[in-house]
Amino acid sequence: MRVAPRLRTWLAGRTSDPSVRLRFLTEVEGRPVTDPAVRAARRAIGRTGWAAGILEDQFPDGHWVTPGSSEHELYRPKYIVLNWRLIVLGDLGLDRRDRRVRRAAELWLRRWSGARGDLSGRNGEVCVTGNAVRTLVRFGYLDHPAVQRSIAWLLRDQKPDGGWHCFRSRTGTLDGWEALAAFAEIPEASRSAALRRSIERGAEFYLRRRLMNEGRTRYPPWFRIHYPNHYYYDVLVGLRTLTKLGYGADPRLGPALRWLTDKRRPDGSWALDADLPDLDAARGGYSFEGPVYPFRLEPPNEPSRWATVEALSVLARCERARSAAPS
């Protein structure tokens, strides 16, 4: 995919964060993992930049902010303790080869593998389980028994219409994206027949809705770009998931892709539109137990390296999918 030289330097040059640089080189330019620049960017993650800053605040036992033995200290307060930190570190490209990540991930696995042996939590929620599976697969724990049981739980939790929902419902919602995003991280060779069927049903659920159509009126937060997303949906989340699953050439992505290209700034970048929790989302029915502490890598309403590499990665996958599709 062609990118203007100035934009490329901003994303892949020495002043960029190594996590952004790695994503640009591999996802936008399509370089292999053996490429020297790719290897150098991967080595730098956790030593400098955003990931290094997060790891600097880690306690020796693997926690952040509130060391202790209560389950809630892995999850609350949002969005600054272990659960949320690990999700971001997974996004930034770290894995279990980093001892700091391994220590925190294994604490997470040990403490959250409940009576059922999976990671679905006390109430069984797709957002909790999907986020945990997605992150732990990225870290290299696909074969861990708790992760395998959690994948089985996500398969059982899928609704008859192909979607998922965090709350009691016979139908899915676009907000229940975490299971499909977790499945997108599982290599194709490791997907069972049941998992492939679930992915096909889940992708069809999103594509029928054009990634954005649910209810009588549009829900404003879905049309704003955020990072971190955690358990909130926006259209870019849907595009990332569907294109990673191989649906980049599906014409039903058209409206979402037009929305994405319309968000592009004159300089070729994209911006984050809001922090989380997005206030409109909170008014839309979300509630919080206890205090909430927003976490950000970049300020909203300014050129964002993360939003830009995310958007370019989506467009590059679509370009490759269309070129590979039979004419």
C-alpha positions in Angstrom: 0.0 0.0 0.0 1.4 3.4 -1.0 1.7 6.0 1.8 3.0 9.5 1.4 6.7 9.8 2.5 6.0 12.4 5.2 3.3 10.2 6.7 5.4 7.1 6.5 8.3 8.9 8.3 5.8 10.0 11.0 4.6 6.4 11.6 7.8 4.4 10.9 10.6 6.8 11.7 12.7 6.8 14.8 10.5 9.3 16.6 7.5 7.1 16.4 6.5 4.6 19.0 8.0 1.1 18.3 4.5 -0.5 18.5 3.2 1.8 15.8 6.4 1.2 13.8 5.9 -2.6 14.0 2.3 -2.4 12.9 3.1 -0.1 10.0 5.9 -2.3 8.7 4.0 -5.6 9.0 0.3 -4.7 8.5 0.5 -1.7 6.1 3.7 -2.5 4.2 3.3 -6.3 4.6 6.9 -7.0 5.6 7.8 -10.4 7.0 8.7 -11.0 10.6 12.3 -11.8 9.5 12.8 -8.3 8.0 15.5 -6.5 10.0 13.4 -3.3 10.5 10.6 -5.5 11.8 12.9 -7.3 14.2 14.4 -4.0 15.5 10.9 -2.5 16.1 9.8 -5.6 18.0 12.9 -5.6 20.2 12.3 -2.0 21.1 8.7 -2.6 22.4 8.8 -2.6 26.2 12.2 -0.9 26.2 11.0 2.5 25.0 7.7 4.2 24.3 4.2 3.5 25.5 4.7 -0.1 26.5 7.8 0.7 28.5 5.9 3.5 30.3 3.2 1.1 31.3 5.6 -1.6 32.5 7.6 0.9 34.6 4.6 1.1 37.0 4.2 -2.6 37.5 4.6 -4.0 41.0 7.0 -6.9 41.5 4.2 -9.5 41.9 2.7 -8.5 38.5 0.0 -6.1 39.6 -0.5 -2.4 38.8 -1.8 0.2 41.2 -3.4 -2.0 43.8 -1.3 -5.0 44.9 -3.2 -7.6 46.9 -5.2 -10.8 46.7 -8.7 -9.7 45.8 -10.1 -10.6 42.4 -11.4 -7.0 42.1 -7.8 -5.7 42.2 -7.2 -7.4 38.8 -10.3 -5.6 37.3 -11.1 -2.5 39.4 -10.7 0.4 39.4 -11.2 0.7 35.7 -9.1 1.3 33.6 -5.8 1.2 35.3 -5.3 -2.2 37.0 -4.0 -5.5 35.6 -6.9 -6.5 33.3 -6.8 -3.3 31.4 -3.0 -2.9 31.4 -2.6 -6.3 29.8 -5.2 -5.6 27.1 -3.2 -2.6 26.1 0.2 -4.4 26.2 -1.3 -7.1 24.0 -2.4 -4.4 21.5 1.1 -2.9 21.6 2.7 -6.1 20.5 4.3 -7.7 23.6 4.1 -11.4 24.5 5.1 -13.9 27.1 8.8 -13.7 26.1 8.9 -10.6 28.2 9.2 -11.7 31.8 7.1 -8.8 33.1 4.2 -9.7 30.8 4.6 -13.4 31.6 4.4 -12.7 35.4 1.2 -10.6 35.0 -0.4 -13.0 32.5 0.2 -16.0 34.7 -1.2 -14.1 37.7 -4.3 -13.3 35.6 -4.7 -17.0 34.6 -4.1 -18.3 38.1 -6.5 -16.0 39.8 -9.3 -15.9 37.1 -9.5 -19.7 36.4 -12.5 -20.2 38.5 -14.5 -23.3 39.4 -15.3 -23.9 35.7 -11.6 -23.5 34.8 -12.3 -20.8 32.2 -12.0 -17.0 32.3 -15.7 -16.0 32.0 -15.8 -14.4 35.4 -18.5 -14.8 38.1 -21.3 -13.7 35.9 -20.2 -15.1 32.5 -19.7 -12.0 30.2 -18.5 -12.0 26.7 -16.7 -8.8 27.1 -14.6 -10.1 30.0 -14.0 -13.5 28.4 -13.4 -12.2 24.9 -10.9 -9.6 26.0 -9.0 -12.2 28.1 -8.8 -14.7 25.2 -7.8 -12.1 22.7 -5.0 -10.8 24.9 -3.7 -14.2 26.1 -3.6 -15.6 22.6 -1.5 -12.6 21.6 0.8 -13.3 24.5 1.2 -16.9 23.4 -1.1 -18.8 25.7 -3.5 -20.3 23.1 -2.9 -23.9 24.3 -3.4 -23.0 28.0 -6.3 -25.1 29.4 -8.1 -22.0 30.7 -7.8 -20.3 27.3 -9.1 -23.4 25.5 -12.0 -23.7 28.0 -12.8 -20.0 27.5 -12.9 -20.4 23.7 -15.4 -23.2 24.2 -17.4 -20.9 26.5 -17.5 -18.2 23.8 -18.7 -20.7 21.3 -21.5 -21.8 23.6 -22.4 -18.2 24.3 -23.1 -17.2 20.7 -26.7 -16.2 20.0 -28.9 -17.9 17.5 -28.6 -14.9 15.2 -24.8 -15.2 15.2 -24.0 -12.3 17.5 -23.1 -12.1 21.2 -24.5 -10.0 24.0 -23.1 -9.2 27.5 -26.6 -9.1 29.0 -29.4 -11.6 28.9 -30.8 -11.6 25.4 -31.9 -13.9 22.7 -30.2 -11.7 20.1 -26.8 -10.3 19.6 -25.6 -6.7 19.4 -22.7 -5.0 17.6 -21.5 -4.1 21.1 -20.7 -7.7 21.7 -17.6 -7.7 19.5 -15.1 -9.3 21.8 -15.6 -13.0 21.0 -15.2 -12.4 17.2 -12.1 -10.2 17.9 -10.6 -13.0 20.0 -11.3 -15.6 17.3 -9.5 -13.3 14.8 -6.3 -13.8 16.8 -6.3 -17.6 16.5 -4.3 -18.8 13.6 -6.3 -20.4 10.8 -4.5 -23.7 11.3 -5.6 -23.8 14.9 -9.3 -23.2 14.2 -11.6 -26.1 14.7 -14.6 -26.8 12.4 -16.8 -25.4 15.2 -14.7 -22.3 15.5 -14.8 -21.7 11.7 -18.6 -22.0 11.7 -18.9 -19.6 14.6 -16.7 -17.1 12.8 -18.8 -17.3 9.6 -22.0 -16.8 11.6 -20.5 -13.9 13.6 -19.1 -12.2 10.5 -22.4 -12.5 8.8 -24.1 -10.9 11.8 -21.8 -7.8 11.4 -22.0 -7.7 7.6 -25.8 -7.8 7.5 -25.7 -4.7 9.7 -23.0 -3.1 7.6 -21.0 -2.8 11.0 -23.1 0.2 12.0 -26.9 -0.4 11.6 -28.7 -1.4 14.8 -31.8 0.1 16.2 -33.9 2.9 14.8 -31.3 5.7 15.3 -27.6 5.7 15.1 -25.7 5.5 18.4 -23.2 8.4 18.3 -20.2 6.7 20.2 -20.0 4.0 17.5 -19.1 6.8 15.0 -16.2 8.1 17.1 -12.7 6.6 17.1 -11.3 5.6 20.5 -8.3 4.0 22.0 -8.2 2.0 24.3 -11.5 0.4 23.3 -11.7 -2.2 26.1 -15.3 -3.3 25.9 -16.7 -0.4 23.9 -17.5 -0.7 20.2 -16.9 1.7 17.4 -17.0 1.2 13.6 -13.2 1.0 13.4 -13.3 -1.9 15.8 -15.6 -3.7 13.5 -13.5 -3.0 10.5 -10.3 -4.2 12.2 -12.0 -7.5 13.2 -13.7 -8.3 9.9 -10.6 -7.5 7.8 -8.4 -9.6 10.1 -10.8 -12.4 9.6 -10.4 -12.2 5.8 -13.6 -10.2 4.8 -11.8 -7.2 3.4 -13.2 -7.7 -0.1 -16.8 -8.1 1.0 -18.8 -5.2 -0.6 -21.0 -4.9 2.5 -18.0 -3.2 4.2 -18.5 -0.3 1.8 -20.5 2.1 4.1 -18.0 1.5 7.0 -15.0 2.1 4.7 -16.6 5.3 3.4 -17.1 6.4 7.0 -13.4 5.6 7.7 -12.1 7.5 4.7 -14.3 10.5 5.5 -12.6 10.7 8.9 -9.2 11.1 7.3 -7.6 14.5 7.9 -6.1 16.7 5.2 -2.6 15.7 6.2 -3.5 12.0 5.7 -3.8 11.1 9.4 -6.7 10.2 11.6 -7.5 11.4 15.1 -8.9 9.9 18.2 -12.3 11.5 18.7 -12.9 10.8 22.4 -11.5 9.2 25.5 -13.2 6.3 27.2 -15.6 6.2 28.9 -17.2 8.2 26.2 -19.9 10.3 28.0 -22.6 9.5 25.5 -21.9 5.8 26.0 -22.3 6.2 29.7 -25.6 8.0 29.2 -26.6 5.1 26.8 -27.1 2.6 29.7 -23.6 1.7 30.9 -23.1 1.9 34.6 -19.9 1.8 36.7 -19.2 0.2 40.0 -16.9 2.5 41.9 -14.6 5.1 40.4 -13.3 5.1 36.8 -9.9 6.4 35.8 -9.6 7.0 32.0 -6.3 5.9 30.5 -4.8 7.4 27.3 -1.8 7.0 25.1 -2.6 10.1 22.9 -4.9 13.1 23.3 -8.1 13.2 21.3 -8.8 15.6 18.4 -5.1 15.7 17.3 -3.3 13.6 14.7 -3.0 10.1 16.3 -0.3 7.6 15.3 -2.3 4.8 16.7 -5.6 5.7 15.0 -3.7 6.3 11.7 -1.8 3.0 11.7 -5.1 1.3 12.6 -6.9 2.9 9.8 -4.2 2.3 7.2 -3.9 -1.4 8.4 -7.6 -1.8 7.6 -7.3 -0.2 4.2 -4.2 -2.3 3.4 -6.0 -5.5 4.2 -8.9 -4.5 2.1 -6.6 -3.7 -0.8 -4.8 -7.0 -0.6 -8.1 -8.9 -0.3 -9.5 -7.2 -3.4 -6.4 -7.9 -5.4 -6.5 -11.6 -4.4 -10.2 -12.0 -5.1 -11.1 -13.8 -8.3 -12.2 -11.4 -11.1 
